[in-house]
């Protein structure tokens, strides 16, 4: 199982647990579920698309590091 999938499942579990224990504001609940859907969607991508997405993300963050000056 890909790391992104695990993170998404953990976020859903945290949302369910918090909703059971505390009255969650809709913003917090929506944020957790939105992040979970994002991570799960990345986690279920086929390997070819997943590697293309990860390469695109690495390229984007390398450009940001050059602008900021972080190695």
ZITAWO-V822751 format. One record per backbone hydrogen bond with DSSP energy under -0.5 kcal/mol. CO is the residue of the C=O (numbers start at 1). NH is the residue of the N-H. If there is no record, write none. Layout:
co:nh
CO:NH
CO:NH
This chain:
co:nh
2:6
3:7
4:8
5:9
6:10
7:11
8:12
9:13
10:14
11:15
12:16
13:17
14:18
15:19
16:20
17:21
18:22
22:24
25:29
26:30
27:31
28:32
29:33
30:34
31:35
32:36
33:37
34:38
35:39
36:40
37:41
38:42
39:43
40:44
42:45
46:50
47:51
48:52
49:53
50:54
51:55
52:56
53:57
54:58
55:59
56:60
57:61
58:62
59:63
60:64
61:65
62:66
63:67
64:68
65:69
65:70
